[in-house]
Amino acid sequence: MGGSRGIPFPAGVYRVMVTEILAPSPLPATPPLTMWFTGSKPSWTFATDPNSSISAVEACPFPDAADHVAVAGDSRLTIIRPDWDPAMTATSVINHPHEYISSVAWHQESITGNLTLGVANPNRSVSVYRIVEGRSPASRDFSIHTDSINSLTFLESSLITTSDDATIRQTEIEDRSVDVVLRRLHSRGIVVRSSNSIILAGELNGTLHLLDRRASPPTSPSVITAPAPLIDADFMFPLIATISDSKISLFDVRKTSTTLSSTTTATIPQRVRIPPTSINEISTAHGYRVVMWDRTLMSEESARYHEQQLGCTGMSWHALDFRCFTGADHVIYGWDI
């Protein structure tokens, strides 16, 4: 593939994807969704295919492509470039053959006009897409695990994945013959994140594994014990946020034996995220409720929250600004705080 940046794809067989450039979709016939931080109206809304339910939302966390948001749904992967006013920019839509995408991750060399991202498919594979402006997108599939893949991230030219097969694996994109088991787990692998070249992998039993790939030779992983069963986790060095049943917990990777704070909620959260521009706060999604927590207080009395009219099916934060994206059914909401 061309472009001055982005990971080089090795020689081989590629699938050329069918891509559409669409005008903004009309807003579905539902009342506006409101949230605590914008009053009565979101900054913008965008409706994807009404027959394609959203399963994952991931804003690009890297500055050179920070205005791109990937939205995974049934049979479609949509790349949005919101401009924070009612007129949306053009949207790239890639048709894929899968009914459900469990996770989306961006490669750190993505830039506007030359994007690389990966998605976890229900057939135990990962698809890595290259989207170069002016060309048809291409993809390569990597069969990695023996059971469902729940989460993935990139670390330089490597794919890091975790799965129901209770392993964390590293696969080289440029040399797919390199496939290493980084860690065998004692329960299902739920989530994997990377920050500052450190990999965080969480398993169902609450064990959090920290692997520093910069160490030579590699050191044994540090381990943090979080409440079980683990539902989700996020990592923004040095902070880790986890959710498990009705408990939210915060950890500092430099103090692996200490829980910074925790709180019990009245409802069970499904997602937790740390805003890159404000690590003093964390956000959680609880079905129809989105909650913002002050991590120094971590109490429902001090939290800010609002009831959504549609259940949240994805949450991500802008890399450079205090802006949040949420998915609900087939609608994406942007919140300019």
N, C-alpha and C positions, 0 to 999 in steps of 0.2 A: 504494500500500500504506500501511497505517496504522502507528502507532508514533511515539514522540516522537523517536526517533533512527533512524539508518540512512539510506542514500542514497535520495533520492527516485527512484522509477521513473517515467520519462516516460509520457505517454499512449500507448497502443498495445495490441496484442494480446498477451495473456499465456496461457501454458499453466498450468492449475491441476493440481497434481500429486496423485497418489494417495498418501496418507500413512497409516501405521499406527503405533499406539502399542502396543508389544509388552512383554510381561513378559520378565524375563531369560531368555536362551536357555540351555538345558542345556549343560553342559560336554561337549565331544565325548569319545568313548571313546579318548583318548590319554593317555599319562602326563603328569604336570605338567611344564611347561617350566621349567628352572632357569637362572639367570644369576648372574654373579659378585657382583652387589651386593646380593642378598637371601638368599643361602644356597640353600635347597632349594625355596622356594615363592615364586611371585609374589604381589603384593598382591591382585590379582584377575584373573580371566579372563572373557572374554565371547565366546561363539560367535555369529558371524553366520550367514547362510544357508549351509548346507553346500554348496550348488551355486553359490556366488558367491565366487570367489577374490579375496582382497584385493590391490589393486594400489597403494594409497596410503593413508597414515595421516598426519593433520595435526591437531595440537592447536592450538586458537585461541591465537595469541601475544599477544592483547590482554587487559589485566586485567579488563575488564568482562564477558568471556565466557570466562575462562581455564579454566573447568571443562568446556568442551565439546571433544570430539574428533570429527573427521570421518573416516569410514572409507569409502573408495571400493572397490567390488567390481563384479563382473559383474552388471549390471542393477540394482544398488542402491547408494544413498548413505545411510549410516547415521550419525546424530548420537548420540553417547553422552555421558552426564553421569556419570562415575564418582564414587563417594563414598568410595572407598578402604576399603570393607569388603565382605564377601561378598555383601551385598544391593545389586544394581545399581539405579539409578534408571531411570525410564521411558526408552525409546529411540525416537527418531523415525526412520522408515525411508522414504525417497523412492525410488520405482521410476523408473528411467530406461531409455531404449531402447538404451543402448550396451553393448558387450561389454567395454570396457576404458576406464578413466579413468587418464590418465598423470600428472595433477597436480591438487592441490587447494590453494586459497588462501582465506584469510579476509579480509574487509574490516574495516578498523580501527574502524569504528563499530558493530560487532557488540556487542550486550549480551544478557544472558539475557532470553529472551522475544522478541527481535527480532534475528535473525541474518541476515547476508549473507555468502555465500561463492560462489566460482566453481570450476568443474571444467573440465579440458581433455578434450574428447571425441575419439574416433578419426576423426570425420568432418570434422576441421579446424575445428571450432567450439569456442566456450566457452559454457557455460551458467552464468548467474548466478542463484542461488536466493535468494529472500527467505522466511524461515521465521519467521512471527509467531505467537506463542502464541495459541491459540484460533481460528486461521484455517488454511485449506488453503494449503500452500506454493505459491508461484508462481515461474515462471522465465522468463527471456528468453535467447534464443540469439544469439550474435554470430559471424558468419562472418568470420574475420579473415585467415587465412593460406591459401596455395596448397598447403601440404603439412602433414604431421602436426605438431601442437603438442606440444612436449615439456615445457613449464613455463610457469607464470603466477604473477603476483603483483598485488596492488592497490597503487596509490599515489594516495591521496585518491579522487577519483571516476574514476580511470583504471584500465583493465586494461593491464598490461604483459605481453607474451607473447613467446616465442621458439619457433622452429620449424625443421623440416628444410628449409624454404625459404630458410634462411640470412638471416633478418631478425629484428630486434627491433622490435616494433610497440607503439604506444600507442593505445588505443581508449577514447573517452569513453562511459561507461555512460549518462549523462544525454542525450547527443547522439551517437547512433551514427554520424552523418555525419562526425564527427571521427575520422579514422583516419590516424595518422602513422607513417611508417617512421622510427624513431629511429636505426637503424644497419643498414647492410648488412654482412653477415659474409662471411668467406671459406670458411666450412664450416658444417655443421649447428649450429643453436642448441640447446644441451643443457639449460641451466639459467638461470633468472632469479630473483633475490632482491632485496629492498629492505630498507634499514635506514637510519634517520636521513635519510630523503628521498633517499638515494642508491640508484641502481639498479646491481646487479651482473648482468651477463649473460656467460655462458661459452659458448664454442663448441668444437666437437670438436677443433680443432687446438690447444687449450690457451690461446687468447687470452681474457683476462678484460677486459671493458669496464666501466668505472665512469662512470656518467652522473649528474651532480648536477642534478636538475630544479629546484632552488631558484635556480640561477644565472640572472641576467637581464642580457643575453641568454645563452642556454645556451652553456656552454663546450664545447670539444672533449673527448671522453671521454678519461680516463686509461686506460692499457693496462698490464696485468700479463701476463707470459708464464708460464704454468704448464706442467708436463709434459703431454704429449699421449700418447694420446688422452684427453680429459677425459671422465670418467664422471659425476661429480657434484661439486657445490660448495655450501657454505653461507656465509652472510654475517651476522655480528653485529658491527656497527661497534665497533672498527676492524679486526676480524679476518676473514679469509677462509680457509676450509679447503677444499682440493680433493683429489680422488682421481683417479688415472689409472693403469690397469693395477695394478701392485703398489706404487705410490708415493703417500704421503700428504704434502701440503705445506701450510704455513701462511704467510700473508702479512698485512702491515699496510697498509691503504689509504693511510696517511700516508707510507709509504716504498715506493712502487710498484716501485722497482728492486731491492728486497732481499727475499730469501726468509728468513723468520724461522727456520724449521726444516723438516726433511723426514725421512722415513724410508721404507725399503723393507720391505714385508711379505712373508711367505711365501705368502699367498693374496691374491687380488684382491678388494678391497672393492667393494660395490655402492652404499653410501650413506655419507654423512658428515654429522654434525650437531654444532653448537656449542650446548651447554646455555645458555639465557639467564641462568641464575642462577649459572653458574660457567664463565666464559670461559677459565679456566686449564686446562680439560679439553675434549676432543672425543671423540665416539663414532663408531665405524664399524661397519657390518654387513658380514660376510664370509660370506654363505651361512648356514651353521649356526653361525657364531661372531659374537658381539657383543663388541666390544673398547672399553675406555675407556683413553684416552691422556692422560698428563700432558704438556701442550704444551711444557713447559720441558725435558723429557727426550726424548720421542718415540723411545723404544726398546722393542722387544718384551720386553726383560728387565724393564722397569718397568711394562709395560701390564698391565691386569687384564682377563681374558677368560674366557669359558665357552662350551662347546659346546652349542648348542641342538638339540633333537630335531626341530625344524621350521625350514626355511630362512626367514630374515627377509625379508618383502616390504614393509616399511614401518617407519619410525622417526621419532619426534618427541618433543619435550620440553615439559613443562609450563612456562607462562610465568612462574609465580611460585614454584614449588617445584622441588626437585631430583628430579623424577619423570619417568620415561621410559615411552613407549608403543611397543610393537612389534606388527607384524602378522605372521602366519605362516599360510599357507593361508587358512582362514576364521575364525581365532581372533585376538582382540586380547588382549594381555597388558599389565597395568599394574604398574609397579615403583615402589614407594614407598621411596626410598633413605634 
